[in-house]
Amino acid sequence: MKQAEKLLHPERDFFWADSFTPIVVKSAERIRVPHGESHPGKHKYFTMIYIKKGTGVCRLGDAELPLQPFDFILIKPEILYRFAIPQQEICELYLLTFSLESEGAFTDFPDFSEDCPYIFLSLNRKNVFANTLDRIIRERQSAHAWDDVMVKLLLTELLVLLSRHIREDTAQSKKNRSLRMKELLSAAKEYMDRNYSRNIALSDVAQYVYLSESHLAHSFQQEFGISPKHYLLQVRISVAKELLQNTRLKIGDIALAVGFSGQQRFNDIFKKSVHMTPLKYRKEMQQLQED
């Protein structure tokens, strides 16, 4: 008899193994939330909310998440939430709760921090979340032998899709931050190119691009292979060399023109960079021109 049962239900040994399907769906429904503020909700399971139609606000502790179609929220167990729907609005959403039977069942499942026990995503119109949620609801309402197995597989698929979306979103965010940082560093460079004659410091450059001094210094070094301080000195020395070669300005006046506080400071930096004094550099350049 036991052998017969095993042949009739071979899926029990395979699909229901903890190592394969550690998910138990507790509820899945499509609901309409009328305007006003809903009663607080809290589940001892994970809560998945997907906005199908309408707008509103979801309050999670001190956080207020503005809602619109295709928004997705995944909430940790025992977290209180409620909806606030504006007048003359009805918010249509999917609400699904589930438990995980074993920790670490999904290596790609997103981690929740203690400070932010939820994940909020704004998805695009073409996402497949709604279709998968509809299938989960239909399977739970039917009465076939394989329904529970199918629901678990569909939810597993949904979590895999969610994990992939988060990874792609994180990668895109990093790319966008990287591009934005490149723009800020280029702006810092251009600022020094334009303002080398002024008595500017690293703090002025950092303030211009809205970065901390340490962040600017570290990122600038990584991007251009030179510190902001040395880049500014490089610009000043380069302009000073042109003025020494092509004008008859006094060396003290050139020092002030390129942003140094005095001639002695200019002489020291110039000699360290060019390996000769400004006066000697001028004489050598004049000699080359005469030859």
Disulfide bonds with the S-S distance in Angstrom:
none
